[in-house]
Amino acid sequence: MLKYLTCLSDSRIPLTNNQAERSLRHLVLKRKNLSVR
């Protein structure tokens, strides 16, 4: 449980994962485009 609260005690860790999601977005879009065929 303490691992989930690390972002509250360490200000270097963002409260959201927006940056991580944005960095993976292009891979997800590419995967979706390839599976449409």
mmCIF entry with sequence, helices, sheets and N, C-alpha, C, O atoms, coordinates in Angstrom:
data_MODEL
# 
_entry.id   MODEL 
# 
_entity.id                         1 
_entity.type                       polymer 
_entity.pdbx_number_of_molecules   1 
# 
_entity_poly.entity_id                      1 
_entity_poly.type                           'polypeptide(L)' 
_entity_poly.nstd_linkage                   no 
_entity_poly.nstd_monomer                   no 
_entity_poly.pdbx_seq_one_letter_code       MLKYLTCLSDSRIPLTNNQAERSLRHLVLKRKNLSVR 
_entity_poly.pdbx_seq_one_letter_code_can   MLKYLTCLSDSRIPLTNNQAERSLRHLVLKRKNLSVR 
_entity_poly.pdbx_strand_id                 A 
# 
loop_
_entity_poly_seq.entity_id 
_entity_poly_seq.num 
_entity_poly_seq.mon_id 
_entity_poly_seq.hetero 
1 1  MET n 
1 2  LEU n 
1 3  LYS n 
1 4  TYR n 
1 5  LEU n 
1 6  THR n 
1 7  CYS n 
1 8  LEU n 
1 9  SER n 
1 10 ASP n 
1 11 SER n 
1 12 ARG n 
1 13 ILE n 
1 14 PRO n 
1 15 LEU n 
1 16 THR n 
1 17 ASN n 
1 18 ASN n 
1 19 GLN n 
1 20 ALA n 
1 21 GLU n 
1 22 ARG n 
1 23 SER n 
1 24 LEU n 
1 25 ARG n 
1 26 HIS n 
1 27 LEU n 
1 28 VAL n 
1 29 LEU n 
1 30 LYS n 
1 31 ARG n 
1 32 LYS n 
1 33 ASN n 
1 34 LEU n 
1 35 SER n 
1 36 VAL n 
1 37 ARG n 
# 
_struct_asym.id          A 
_struct_asym.entity_id   1 
# 
loop_
_struct_conf.conf_type_id 
_struct_conf.id 
_struct_conf.pdbx_PDB_helix_id 
_struct_conf.beg_label_comp_id 
_struct_conf.beg_label_asym_id 
_struct_conf.beg_label_seq_id 
_struct_conf.pdbx_beg_PDB_ins_code 
_struct_conf.end_label_comp_id 
_struct_conf.end_label_asym_id 
_struct_conf.end_label_seq_id 
_struct_conf.pdbx_end_PDB_ins_code 
_struct_conf.beg_auth_comp_id 
_struct_conf.beg_auth_asym_id 
_struct_conf.beg_auth_seq_id 
_struct_conf.end_auth_comp_id 
_struct_conf.end_auth_asym_id 
_struct_conf.end_auth_seq_id 
_struct_conf.pdbx_PDB_helix_class 
_struct_conf.details 
_struct_conf.pdbx_PDB_helix_length 
HELX_P HELX_P1 AA1 LEU A 2  ? LEU A 5  ? LEU A 2  LEU A 5  5 ? 4  
HELX_P HELX_P2 AA2 THR A 6  ? SER A 9  ? THR A 6  SER A 9  1 ? 4  
HELX_P HELX_P3 AA3 ASN A 18 ? SER A 35 ? ASN A 18 SER A 35 1 ? 18 
# 
_struct_conf_type.id          HELX_P 
_struct_conf_type.criteria    ? 
_struct_conf_type.reference   ? 
# 
loop_
_atom_site.group_PDB 
_atom_site.id 
_atom_site.type_symbol 
_atom_site.label_atom_id 
_atom_site.label_alt_id 
_atom_site.label_comp_id 
_atom_site.label_asym_id 
_atom_site.label_entity_id 
_atom_site.label_seq_id 
_atom_site.pdbx_PDB_ins_code 
_atom_site.Cartn_x 
_atom_site.Cartn_y 
_atom_site.Cartn_z 
_atom_site.occupancy 
_atom_site.B_iso_or_equiv 
_atom_site.pdbx_formal_charge 
_atom_site.auth_seq_id 
_atom_site.auth_comp_id 
_atom_site.auth_asym_id 
_atom_site.auth_atom_id 
_atom_site.pdbx_PDB_model_num 
ATOM 1   N N  . MET A 1 1  ? 0.826  -1.200 0.000   1.00 0.00 ? 1  MET A N  1 
ATOM 2   C CA . MET A 1 1  ? 0.000  0.000  0.000   1.00 0.00 ? 1  MET A CA 1 
ATOM 3   C C  . MET A 1 1  ? 0.861  1.250  0.000   1.00 0.00 ? 1  MET A C  1 
ATOM 4   O O  . MET A 1 1  ? 0.484  2.260  -0.595  1.00 0.00 ? 1  MET A O  1 
ATOM 5   N N  . LEU A 1 2  ? 2.005  1.199  0.655   1.00 0.00 ? 2  LEU A N  1 
ATOM 6   C CA . LEU A 1 2  ? 2.868  2.373  0.740   1.00 0.00 ? 2  LEU A CA 1 
ATOM 7   C C  . LEU A 1 2  ? 3.396  2.813  -0.622  1.00 0.00 ? 2  LEU A C  1 
ATOM 8   O O  . LEU A 1 2  ? 3.664  3.996  -0.829  1.00 0.00 ? 2  LEU A O  1 
ATOM 9   N N  . LYS A 1 3  ? 3.547  1.875  -1.550  1.00 0.00 ? 3  LYS A N  1 
ATOM 10  C CA . LYS A 1 3  ? 4.027  2.232  -2.887  1.00 0.00 ? 3  LYS A CA 1 
ATOM 11  C C  . LYS A 1 3  ? 3.054  3.170  -3.587  1.00 0.00 ? 3  LYS A C  1 
ATOM 12  O O  . LYS A 1 3  ? 3.467  4.030  -4.365  1.00 0.00 ? 3  LYS A O  1 
ATOM 13  N N  . TYR A 1 4  ? 1.785  3.007  -3.318  1.00 0.00 ? 4  TYR A N  1 
ATOM 14  C CA . TYR A 1 4  ? 0.780  3.867  -3.939  1.00 0.00 ? 4  TYR A CA 1 
ATOM 15  C C  . TYR A 1 4  ? 0.831  5.292  -3.403  1.00 0.00 ? 4  TYR A C  1 
ATOM 16  O O  . TYR A 1 4  ? 0.405  6.225  -4.084  1.00 0.00 ? 4  TYR A O  1 
ATOM 17  N N  . LEU A 1 5  ? 1.340  5.465  -2.206  1.00 0.00 ? 5  LEU A N  1 
ATOM 18  C CA . LEU A 1 5  ? 1.384  6.780  -1.572  1.00 0.00 ? 5  LEU A CA 1 
ATOM 19  C C  . LEU A 1 5  ? 2.727  7.483  -1.746  1.00 0.00 ? 5  LEU A C  1 
ATOM 20  O O  . LEU A 1 5  ? 2.927  8.572  -1.207  1.00 0.00 ? 5  LEU A O  1 
ATOM 21  N N  . THR A 1 6  ? 3.634  6.886  -2.480  1.00 0.00 ? 6  THR A N  1 
ATOM 22  C CA . THR A 1 6  ? 4.957  7.475  -2.673  1.00 0.00 ? 6  THR A CA 1 
ATOM 23  C C  . THR A 1 6  ? 4.870  8.857  -3.297  1.00 0.00 ? 6  THR A C  1 
ATOM 24  O O  . THR A 1 6  ? 5.655  9.738  -2.946  1.00 0.00 ? 6  THR A O  1 
ATOM 25  N N  . CYS A 1 7  ? 3.938  9.064  -4.209  1.00 0.00 ? 7  CYS A N  1 
ATOM 26  C CA . CYS A 1 7  ? 3.828  10.363 -4.876  1.00 0.00 ? 7  CYS A CA 1 
ATOM 27  C C  . CYS A 1 7  ? 3.442  11.470 -3.896  1.00 0.00 ? 7  CYS A C  1 
ATOM 28  O O  . CYS A 1 7  ? 3.672  12.645 -4.179  1.00 0.00 ? 7  CYS A O  1 
ATOM 29  N N  . LEU A 1 8  ? 2.873  11.123 -2.775  1.00 0.00 ? 8  LEU A N  1 
ATOM 30  C CA . LEU A 1 8  ? 2.524  12.137 -1.781  1.00 0.00 ? 8  LEU A CA 1 
ATOM 31  C C  . LEU A 1 8  ? 3.732  12.573 -0.960  1.00 0.00 ? 8  LEU A C  1 
ATOM 32  O O  . LEU A 1 8  ? 3.789  13.711 -0.494  1.00 0.00 ? 8  LEU A O  1 
ATOM 33  N N  . SER A 1 9  ? 4.683  11.687 -0.784  1.00 0.00 ? 9  SER A N  1 
ATOM 34  C CA . SER A 1 9  ? 5.859  12.035 0.017   1.00 0.00 ? 9  SER A CA 1 
ATOM 35  C C  . SER A 1 9  ? 7.038  12.517 -0.824  1.00 0.00 ? 9  SER A C  1 
ATOM 36  O O  . SER A 1 9  ? 7.938  13.172 -0.300  1.00 0.00 ? 9  SER A O  1 
ATOM 37  N N  . ASP A 1 10 ? 7.049  12.202 -2.123  1.00 0.00 ? 10 ASP A N  1 
ATOM 38  C CA . ASP A 1 10 ? 8.147  12.611 -3.003  1.00 0.00 ? 10 ASP A CA 1 
ATOM 39  C C  . ASP A 1 10 ? 7.595  13.540 -4.073  1.00 0.00 ? 10 ASP A C  1 
ATOM 40  O O  . ASP A 1 10 ? 6.883  13.099 -4.975  1.00 0.00 ? 10 ASP A O  1 
ATOM 41  N N  . SER A 1 11 ? 7.916  14.809 -3.978  1.00 0.00 ? 11 SER A N  1 
ATOM 42  C CA . SER A 1 11 ? 7.337  15.806 -4.891  1.00 0.00 ? 11 SER A CA 1 
ATOM 43  C C  . SER A 1 11 ? 7.867  15.689 -6.317  1.00 0.00 ? 11 SER A C  1 
ATOM 44  O O  . SER A 1 11 ? 7.332  16.333 -7.220  1.00 0.00 ? 11 SER A O  1 
ATOM 45  N N  . ARG A 1 12 ? 8.900  14.888 -6.541  1.00 0.00 ? 12 ARG A N  1 
ATOM 46  C CA . ARG A 1 12 ? 9.412  14.694 -7.905  1.00 0.00 ? 12 ARG A CA 1 
ATOM 47  C C  . ARG A 1 12 ? 8.500  13.788 -8.728  1.00 0.00 ? 12 ARG A C  1 
ATOM 48  O O  . ARG A 1 12 ? 8.572  13.789 -9.957  1.00 0.00 ? 12 ARG A O  1 
ATOM 49  N N  . ILE A 1 13 ? 7.659  13.031 -8.073  1.00 0.00 ? 13 ILE A N  1 
ATOM 50  C CA . ILE A 1 13 ? 6.757  12.102 -8.754  1.00 0.00 ? 13 ILE A CA 1 
ATOM 51  C C  . ILE A 1 13 ? 5.419  12.795 -8.978  1.00 0.00 ? 13 ILE A C  1 
ATOM 52  O O  . ILE A 1 13 ? 4.786  13.238 -8.020  1.00 0.00 ? 13 ILE A O  1 
ATOM 53  N N  . PRO A 1 14 ? 4.978  12.893 -10.246 1.00 0.00 ? 14 PRO A N  1 
ATOM 54  C CA . PRO A 1 14 ? 3.710  13.574 -10.521 1.00 0.00 ? 14 PRO A CA 1 
ATOM 55  C C  . PRO A 1 14 ? 2.508  12.785 -9.987  1.00 0.00 ? 14 PRO A C  1 
ATOM 56  O O  . PRO A 1 14 ? 2.560  11.561 -9.863  1.00 0.00 ? 14 PRO A O  1 
ATOM 57  N N  . LEU A 1 15 ? 1.446  13.497 -9.680  1.00 0.00 ? 15 LEU A N  1 
ATOM 58  C CA . LEU A 1 15 ? 0.233  12.853 -9.169  1.00 0.00 ? 15 LEU A CA 1 
ATOM 59  C C  . LEU A 1 15 ? -0.553 12.155 -10.276 1.00 0.00 ? 15 LEU A C  1 
ATOM 60  O O  . LEU A 1 15 ? -1.368 11.275 -9.997  1.00 0.00 ? 15 LEU A O  1 
ATOM 61  N N  . THR A 1 16 ? -0.316 12.537 -11.519 1.00 0.00 ? 16 THR A N  1 
ATOM 62  C CA . THR A 1 16 ? -1.019 11.919 -12.641 1.00 0.00 ? 16 THR A CA 1 
ATOM 63  C C  . THR A 1 16 ? -0.031 11.185 -13.532 1.00 0.00 ? 16 THR A C  1 
ATOM 64  O O  . THR A 1 16 ? 1.180  11.372 -13.410 1.00 0.00 ? 16 THR A O  1 
ATOM 65  N N  . ASN A 1 17 ? -0.539 10.361 -14.418 1.00 0.00 ? 17 ASN A N  1 
ATOM 66  C CA . ASN A 1 17 ? 0.316  9.642  -15.357 1.00 0.00 ? 17 ASN A CA 1 
ATOM 67  C C  . ASN A 1 17 ? 0.132  10.171 -16.782 1.00 0.00 ? 17 ASN A C  1 
ATOM 68  O O  . ASN A 1 17 ? 0.354  9.440  -17.747 1.00 0.00 ? 17 ASN A O  1 
ATOM 69  N N  . ASN A 1 18 ? -0.271 11.431 -16.917 1.00 0.00 ? 18 ASN A N  1 
ATOM 70  C CA . ASN A 1 18 ? -0.503 12.016 -18.234 1.00 0.00 ? 18 ASN A CA 1 
ATOM 71  C C  . ASN A 1 18 ? 0.722  11.938 -19.131 1.00 0.00 ? 18 ASN A C  1 
ATOM 72  O O  . ASN A 1 18 ? 0.600  11.603 -20.310 1.00 0.00 ? 18 ASN A O  1 
ATOM 73  N N  . GLN A 1 19 ? 1.886  12.237 -18.603 1.00 0.00 ? 19 GLN A N  1 
ATOM 74  C CA . GLN A 1 19 ? 3.102  12.216 -19.408 1.00 0.00 ? 19 GLN A CA 1 
ATOM 75  C C  . GLN A 1 19 ? 3.383  10.805 -19.925 1.00 0.00 ? 19 GLN A C  1 
ATOM 76  O O  . GLN A 1 19 ? 3.768  10.635 -21.082 1.00 0.00 ? 19 GLN A O  1 
ATOM 77  N N  . ALA A 1 20 ? 3.199  9.818  -19.096 1.00 0.00 ? 20 ALA A N  1 
ATOM 78  C CA . ALA A 1 20 ? 3.418  8.431  -19.513 1.00 0.00 ? 20 ALA A CA 1 
ATOM 79  C C  . ALA A 1 20 ? 2.416  8.027  -20.589 1.00 0.00 ? 20 ALA A C  1 
ATOM 80  O O  . ALA A 1 20 ? 2.782  7.361  -21.558 1.00 0.00 ? 20 ALA A O  1 
ATOM 81  N N  . GLU A 1 21 ? 1.166  8.419  -20.427 1.00 0.00 ? 21 GLU A N  1 
ATOM 82  C CA . GLU A 1 21 ? 0.148  8.083  -21.421 1.00 0.00 ? 21 GLU A CA 1 
ATOM 83  C C  . GLU A 1 21 ? 0.432  8.769  -22.750 1.00 0.00 ? 21 GLU A C  1 
ATOM 84  O O  . GLU A 1 21 ? 0.261  8.163  -23.808 1.00 0.00 ? 21 GLU A O  1 
ATOM 85  N N  . ARG A 1 22 ? 0.864  10.028 -22.707 1.00 0.00 ? 22 ARG A N  1 
ATOM 86  C CA . ARG A 1 22 ? 1.184  10.744 -23.941 1.00 0.00 ? 22 ARG A CA 1 
ATOM 87  C C  . ARG A 1 22 ? 2.362  10.107 -24.665 1.00 0.00 ? 22 ARG A C  1 
ATOM 88  O O  . ARG A 1 22 ? 2.386  10.072 -25.895 1.00 0.00 ? 22 ARG A O  1 
ATOM 89  N N  . SER A 1 23 ? 3.330  9.607  -23.922 1.00 0.00 ? 23 SER A N  1 
ATOM 90  C CA . SER A 1 23 ? 4.500  9.004  -24.561 1.00 0.00 ? 23 SER A CA 1 
ATOM 91  C C  . SER A 1 23 ? 4.160  7.667  -25.224 1.00 0.00 ? 23 SER A C  1 
ATOM 92  O O  . SER A 1 23 ? 4.866  7.240  -26.138 1.00 0.00 ? 23 SER A O  1 
ATOM 93  N N  . LEU A 1 24 ? 3.099  7.007  -24.784 1.00 0.00 ? 24 LEU A N  1 
ATOM 94  C CA . LEU A 1 24 ? 2.683  5.730  -25.372 1.00 0.00 ? 24 LEU A CA 1 
ATOM 95  C C  . LEU A 1 24 ? 1.600  5.876  -26.432 1.00 0.00 ? 24 LEU A C  1 
ATOM 96  O O  . LEU A 1 24 ? 1.301  4.916  -27.143 1.00 0.00 ? 24 LEU A O  1 
ATOM 97  N N  . ARG A 1 25 ? 1.020  7.039  -26.548 1.00 0.00 ? 25 ARG A N  1 
ATOM 98  C CA . ARG A 1 25 ? -0.120 7.253  -27.436 1.00 0.00 ? 25 ARG A CA 1 
ATOM 99  C C  . ARG A 1 25 ? 0.179  6.868  -28.881 1.00 0.00 ? 25 ARG A C  1 
ATOM 100 O O  . ARG A 1 25 ? -0.646 6.221  -29.526 1.00 0.00 ? 25 ARG A O  1 
ATOM 101 N N  . HIS A 1 26 ? 1.338  7.252  -29.398 1.00 0.00 ? 26 HIS A N  1 
ATOM 102 C CA . HIS A 1 26 ? 1.654  6.948  -30.791 1.00 0.00 ? 26 HIS A CA 1 
ATOM 103 C C  . HIS A 1 26 ? 1.724  5.441  -31.037 1.00 0.00 ? 26 HIS A C  1 
ATOM 104 O O  . HIS A 1 26 ? 1.362  4.974  -32.116 1.00 0.00 ? 26 HIS A O  1 
ATOM 105 N N  . LEU A 1 27 ? 2.183  4.683  -30.051 1.00 0.00 ? 27 LEU A N  1 
ATOM 106 C CA . LEU A 1 27 ? 2.234  3.228  -30.205 1.00 0.00 ? 27 LEU A CA 1 
ATOM 107 C C  . LEU A 1 27 ? 0.833  2.621  -30.250 1.00 0.00 ? 27 LEU A C  1 
ATOM 108 O O  . LEU A 1 27 ? 0.572  1.697  -31.020 1.00 0.00 ? 27 LEU A O  1 
ATOM 109 N N  . VAL A 1 28 ? -0.048 3.140  -29.435 1.00 0.00 ? 28 VAL A N  1 
ATOM 110 C CA . VAL A 1 28 ? -1.427 2.640  -29.400 1.00 0.00 ? 28 VAL A CA 1 
ATOM 111 C C  . VAL A 1 28 ? -2.134 2.962  -30.710 1.00 0.00 ? 28 VAL A C  1 
ATOM 112 O O  . VAL A 1 28 ? -2.838 2.118  -31.265 1.00 0.00 ? 28 VAL A O  1 
ATOM 113 N N  . LEU A 1 29 ? -1.946 4.181  -31.200 1.00 0.00 ? 29 LEU A N  1 
ATOM 114 C CA . LEU A 1 29 ? -2.578 4.560  -32.461 1.00 0.00 ? 29 LEU A CA 1 
ATOM 115 C C  . LEU A 1 29 ? -2.046 3.716  -33.612 1.00 0.00 ? 29 LEU A C  1 
ATOM 116 O O  . LEU A 1 29 ? -2.806 3.307  -34.490 1.00 0.00 ? 29 LEU A O  1 
ATOM 117 N N  . LYS A 1 30 ? -0.758 3.456  -33.611 1.00 0.00 ? 30 LYS A N  1 
ATOM 118 C CA . LYS A 1 30 ? -0.170 2.617  -34.655 1.00 0.00 ? 30 LYS A CA 1 
ATOM 119 C C  . LYS A 1 30 ? -0.752 1.207  -34.595 1.00 0.00 ? 30 LYS A C  1 
ATOM 120 O O  . LYS A 1 30 ? -1.079 0.627  -35.630 1.00 0.00 ? 30 LYS A O  1 
ATOM 121 N N  . ARG A 1 31 ? -0.884 0.654  -33.387 1.00 0.00 ? 31 ARG A N  1 
ATOM 122 C CA . ARG A 1 31 ? -1.448 -0.686 -33.217 1.00 0.00 ? 31 ARG A CA 1 
ATOM 123 C C  . ARG A 1 31 ? -2.887 -0.734 -33.712 1.00 0.00 ? 31 ARG A C  1 
ATOM 124 O O  . ARG A 1 31 ? -3.292 -1.689 -34.375 1.00 0.00 ? 31 ARG A O  1 
ATOM 125 N N  . LYS A 1 32 ? -3.659 0.305  -33.385 1.00 0.00 ? 32 LYS A N  1 
ATOM 126 C CA . LYS A 1 32 ? -5.052 0.342  -33.827 1.00 0.00 ? 32 LYS A CA 1 
ATOM 127 C C  . LYS A 1 32 ? -5.141 0.419  -35.345 1.00 0.00 ? 32 LYS A C  1 
ATOM 128 O O  . LYS A 1 32 ? -5.978 -0.246 -35.954 1.00 0.00 ? 32 LYS A O  1 
ATOM 129 N N  . ASN A 1 33 ? -4.281 1.228  -35.956 1.00 0.00 ? 33 ASN A N  1 
ATOM 130 C CA . ASN A 1 33 ? -4.294 1.366  -37.412 1.00 0.00 ? 33 ASN A CA 1 
ATOM 131 C C  . ASN A 1 33 ? -3.916 0.068  -38.102 1.00 0.00 ? 33 ASN A C  1 
ATOM 132 O O  . ASN A 1 33 ? -4.471 -0.251 -39.153 1.00 0.00 ? 33 ASN A O  1 
ATOM 133 N N  . LEU A 1 34 ? -2.997 -0.677 -37.545 1.00 0.00 ? 34 LEU A N  1 
ATOM 134 C CA . LEU A 1 34 ? -2.582 -1.937 -38.148 1.00 0.00 ? 34 LEU A CA 1 
ATOM 135 C C  . LEU A 1 34 ? -3.647 -3.019 -37.999 1.00 0.00 ? 34 LEU A C  1 
ATOM 136 O O  . LEU A 1 34 ? -3.723 -3.921 -38.834 1.00 0.00 ? 34 LEU A O  1 
ATOM 137 N N  . SER A 1 35 ? -4.459 -2.948 -36.969 1.00 0.00 ? 35 SER A N  1 
ATOM 138 C CA . SER A 1 35 ? -5.462 -3.983 -36.746 1.00 0.00 ? 35 SER A CA 1 
ATOM 139 C C  . SER A 1 35 ? -6.756 -3.733 -37.514 1.00 0.00 ? 35 SER A C  1 
ATOM 140 O O  . SER A 1 35 ? -7.631 -4.599 -37.541 1.00 0.00 ? 35 SER A O  1 
ATOM 141 N N  . VAL A 1 36 ? -6.891 -2.574 -38.132 1.00 0.00 ? 36 VAL A N  1 
ATOM 142 C CA . VAL A 1 36 ? -8.113 -2.239 -38.867 1.00 0.00 ? 36 VAL A CA 1 
ATOM 143 C C  . VAL A 1 36 ? -8.223 -3.052 -40.144 1.00 0.00 ? 36 VAL A C  1 
ATOM 144 O O  . VAL A 1 36 ? -9.327 -3.370 -40.586 1.00 0.00 ? 36 VAL A O  1 
ATOM 145 N N  . ARG A 1 37 ? -7.110 -3.386 -40.729 1.00 0.00 ? 37 ARG A N  1 
ATOM 146 C CA . ARG A 1 37 ? -7.097 -4.082 -42.031 1.00 0.00 ? 37 ARG A CA 1 
ATOM 147 C C  . ARG A 1 37 ? -7.812 -5.373 -42.023 1.00 0.00 ? 37 ARG A C  1 
ATOM 148 O O  . ARG A 1 37 ? -7.874 -6.051 -43.048 1.00 0.00 ? 37 ARG A O  1 
# 
